[in-house]
Amino acid sequence: MATSTLSKFDYQVRDRSGKLVSGQLEADSSAAVASKLTSMGYAPVRITEVSEKGLNTEIRIPGLSDRVKLKDLAIFSRQFATMISSGLALIRALSILHDQTENKKLAEVIDEIRGQVEAGASLSGAMAEHPKVFPKLYIAMVKAGEAAGMLDQVLLRVAMMLEADVKLRSKIKSAMTYPVIVFFMAIGLSTVMLIFIVPVFDGMFADLGGELPWLTAQLVRASDFVTSWLGIITYIVVPVVLWTAYKQIRANEKGRFVLDVMKLRLPVFGSLFHKIALTRFARNLSTLLAAGVPILQALEITAETVNNGPIANAVTDVKDSVRQGESMNRPLSQHEVFPPMVVQMIAVGEETGNIDGMLGKISDFYDTEIETMTEQLTALMEPLMIGVIGGIVGGMVIALYMPMFKIFEMIG
């Protein structure tokens, strides 16, 4: 059975008297460190993972490193929740967060929010002025938390939701990274052989004379194309054109919907993308409802944040149904993208008055499914991709040596 490796975390906390205390703990995540420190009566100010290997050092790229990522927002939310629950005033908590936040962009935004709150604005209203940093879902939950007087609990829910989303994206990357790397390796190896190796053999074949085998002739033609100006331009232009076309299609609502449908129908990864969309739908809606966001607003925000056209359409139908006083499960059952299990669990949640709890269970179920599937895909892709590279390189080598076998037969 695999055991999780503990990491070291440096921390700074404030004790009950407000004194700043530093130290180091071992845990499996920063969230576990924050939970342990809070249980000890401390208010966490900074928690940083200690990098023990050079390869683990984060590479900061100017421009990109200043973006506010989901991970930065999750850390901010958890620390903010901890400070509020520890009794720190809102302005004081924002001041501490501004001083200790490593992301420069987020620190600037926090400073602006603090100024707006000091001027009398609500926290949610101040956050709404920065839609590129705080998504609509985040602002709606903070607004609900302010109205219910449970801001710390809502911020903690937001942090957990963001951390789950970060983990989900990490799983997607783990499933996609290996085949993408191998794909580019295969292109790179093929290109190197076509540019540097095939021309050498082509010269030898020309000196020997005779007719080349069909496979060898095709390889030589491919080499001539790649080494020509037309081939070089094609290698540069085609990827740029394809990427530009993809971005333009994604920018169009209808085009984005078509791409989402195509993603769900992919042979291997379609099922994974489907599960990812379902868990994002269930988690977002569950978190919003549990935070006290009105159901119609929660459905509207979920439709905007689920990042999948077919599911967004289904959620919009649900919103229209609920507005007319009907149930959630009936319109969902009319969309194939929602499995019967999901529809039935939501129906049970409606009957028992525990929709957010049922949605949370659906999210947990699909999280487990995604984790299992990514592990299986990774295990499957490794030998498959090795076979693909071996087949490409091996086929090219065989094509190069086929004329020599023919010459040996003639000599024999």
Secondary structure, DSSP 8 states (H G I E B T S, - for coil): ------EEEEEEEE-TT--EEEEEEEESSHHHHHHHHHHTT-EEEEEEE---SGGGS----TTTTTS--HHHHHHHHHHHHHHHHTT--HHHHHHHHHHH---HHHHHHHHHHHHHHHTT--HHHHHHT-TTTS-HHHHHHHHHHHHHT-HHHHHHHHHHHHHHHHHHHHHHHHHHHHHHHHHHHHHHHHHHIIIIIHHHHHHHHHHH-S---HHHHHHHHHHHHHTSHHHHHHHHHHHHHHHHHHHHHHHSHHHHHHHHHHHHT-TTTHHHHHHHHHHHHHHHHHHHHHTT--HHHHHHHHHHHS--HHHHHHHHHHHHHHHTT--SHHHHHT-TTS-HHHHHHHHHHHHHT-HHHHHHHHHHHHHHHHHHHHHHHHHHHHHHHHHHHHHHHHHHHHHHHHHHHHHHHHH-
